[in-house]
Amino acid sequence: MSVQTVERTAASRLRTILGTGTHPVVEPSLRAELFLIAHEDETGRPHIDPAKLELALAVAILLELWLDNLILIGWRFSARHGTYQADPGLITICDTTATGDPLKDAALVMLWHTNAPRVRDFIRDFAATGLYERVRGDMIATGLLRRTTRRRFFRRTDSYTAVHENHPVRARTKVRNLATSEPGSHPGHDGPYPYTVALAALVTRVGLARYLASENVTWLQQRLAAIAQSIPTIREVITAFGRSR
């Protein structure tokens, strides 16, 4: 995949958005739902340090690529044997087709130009590209966030809040429902379960569980942390995330 291909695809996506005259209704991505949970609904103020969230957003995008079957995590392809062999922490690209999502495509480009990319290094390096602002900008472009500017005397303050108030509510509810679900009641990798586990793992790892409920927070934190261990790839990525900080 070339940088030019990614730029053309991203430009086409943006033209589609702008050409409608209004923002289309977009289902939030993993990174977008994490971003919404990490901010106060009415004011848009972050619940945690943006630098910490930036690393988590890099993890979210990496897991989006994995959920879309664009990469493998923890496996290396052996040309000699014609099979995949376990290699913890290694990221292997399976599909180089541009997705049309500028952030996922940028992540793929970075991985493509990195020799034997590792999860821990990718998280650190991709987060350092101004990822917090890039995710926020993409959410504005796709109609998930709105920017409100207020002026008081000579000072200007910008706030960023959800365009559709049900989006952050649904994101929090999704994670809470996961915590109270019965073990073994979820579909496999092709269903929504791994996505929700990934969101729950990120919410737990960055300390956002306390913003999901007003009581039983300790139980919720422990329950979500246990569920996050149920999928090996997610467990591996979240562990690497902890070591990248």
N, C-alpha and C positions, 0 to 999 in steps of 0.2 A: 504494500500500500504506500503510495507516495503522498507527500504533504499536499501537492497540488490536487490530487483526487479528493482528499479530505476537505480541502478548502472549497472545492466546487460543490461537493455534496452539502456542506454546511450552508453555503450561500443559497443553494436551491431550497433548503429547509427554511431559511429565513425569509426568502422571497414568498414562499407559500404562506407563511404566517402573516407577513405584512400585506400580501395581496388580498387577504380576506377582509381587510378594513377593521376587523375586530379580532380579539384573541379567540382561537378555537378552544373548546373544552378539552383539556389535556389531563390524562390520568397521571398523577405524580409518580415519578420514578423512586427507586430506593433512596437515592441521595436527597431527592426533594422531600420525601416524607421524613427523613432524618432531620433535614434542615427545619421543617415546620415544627416538629416536636421540640427542637432545640431552641425555639424562640417563643416569646410570650405572644399570645394571639392578638391582643388589642394594641400593644405598643410596638411589637416587633423586636423588643430587646432580647439579646441572647441570654439563655440561662447559664451557659458555660463560656469559658474563654474561647473566642473565635479561633485562636491558633490550635487549640485542642480539637475543636470541631473540624477544622481544616484537614487534619490527619484522618479523622473519621470519615469525612467526605471522600477522601482518596480511597479508603477501604471500601466504601459503598460503591464507588464506580468500578473498582476491581471486581467486586462481587456481582455487579450488574453484567460485566463481561462474561463471568463464569456462568451466571444464570441463563444468559443468552447463548451458551455453548460456543462462545467465540474463543475461549481460552481454557486450558487445563491448569490446575494448581496442584503442585506436588508430584508432577509426572514429566518425564523426559522421553521423547521419541528416539528409539534406537534404530538408526538406519541399517545397522548391521544385522539386527535380529528382526526388524520389521514390526516391532511391538513397542508399547509404552512401558517404561520401567519407573518405579517409584524413585522420586528425588525430592524430598521434603523442601518446601520453600521455593521451588523453581516454578516459573510461569512459562507455559508453552502456548503459543498462538495456534489456534486451530483454523481460523477463518480470517482472512485479511480484507474481506469486503467492507467498504465503508458503510457505516450504519445510518448516516445522516444526522446522528446526534454528535454535535461538535465536541463534547467532553469525552464521550466514549471513544470517538475517533482519535482525539488527541492522546488519550491513554494508549490506544493501540499503536499509534505512531511512536510514542516513547518506548513501548515494549519492543517494537520491531527494530528500533535502532539501538537497543541495549543488548549486549552479549550476555546470554544466560541470565535474564532478569530474575531477581529474587523479590519475594513479596515485601520483605522489610525495606529493601532499598527503594522499591517502587513507591511505597506509601510515603516515605520521606521525600523523595524527589518530586513526585507529582503534586504533593501538598504544597511544595515550595514554589509552585508556578502561579501563586495568587489564587488558589483554588476557591477560597471562600467567596471572593468577589465574582469569580467566574460562574460558580454555581448560582449565586444570587442573580447575576445578570441573565443567565439562561432561563431562570424561573420567571423573570420579568418578561423576557422575549416570548416565552411560551404561554403567558397568561396565568401563571400560578401565583405570582407576587405582584403587588402594586407598590409604587413608591409615592409617598406623600411628603411634600416639602412644607415646612413651617418656618416662618421668619419672626423673630423677636428682636426688635431693635436692629442691630447690625449682624446678628447671628442667624445662620440658617441651619435647620436640623432636618435631616431626612429620616423617615421611618419606612420600613418594608413589612407589609402585612399580607396575609393570604387574600387573594381575590375572592375565593369561595371559602367561606368559613367552615364548611363541612369537611374540607380536606384535612386540616390538622386534627379535627375531631375524629374522623375516620381512621387516621394514622394511629392515634393514641388508643382508640377502641380496638383496633386490629391487634395491637401488642397485648393489651389487657386480656382480650379474649383468648389469645394464645396461652397465657399463663393459667387460665382456668379450664382449658380444654383437657380432655381425657388422653392419656398416653396411648399412642398407636392409632389415633383416630384421624390421621392426616394422610393425604396422598403422597406419592413419591416425588422424585426430582421434577417431574413434568407439571406438578400441581403448584398451588400457591404456597404450600408449606415451607419450602426452603427460603423463599423470599421473606416470609414473615419471621422465620427464625433468624435470618440475616439482620433484619431490622431490629428485632428484639436483642440480638447479640450486641449490636452497635449501641443501642439505647442503654443497655446495661453497662457496657464497657466505659462509656463516657460519663456515667453518673446521672442519667436523665430519668431513671425509673421513678424518682420522687415526684416528677411532674406528671405522672400518669394517674396517680391516685392520692387521695388525702389520708388514707389509712392503710395499714398492713403493708407499708412500703418495704420493710425489711423482708417480709415473706415474698413480695413481688420481685424484689431484686434477686433473691436467692433462687426463686422458681425460674425466672427468665435466664439466669446464668446457667442453671442446670440444663434447660432446654437448648441453649446455645451450644452445649457440648454434644448434642445428639447427631450432628452432621459433621463428619470429619473435616471436610474442606473448610467449612465456616469456622470450626474450632481452630484449624491451623492458621487461617488468616487472622482471626482475632488475637491469637497468641502472638503472632508476628507484630500485630498492631501495638500490643502492649510493650514489645521490645523496641519499637521504632521511636518511642517518645523520649 
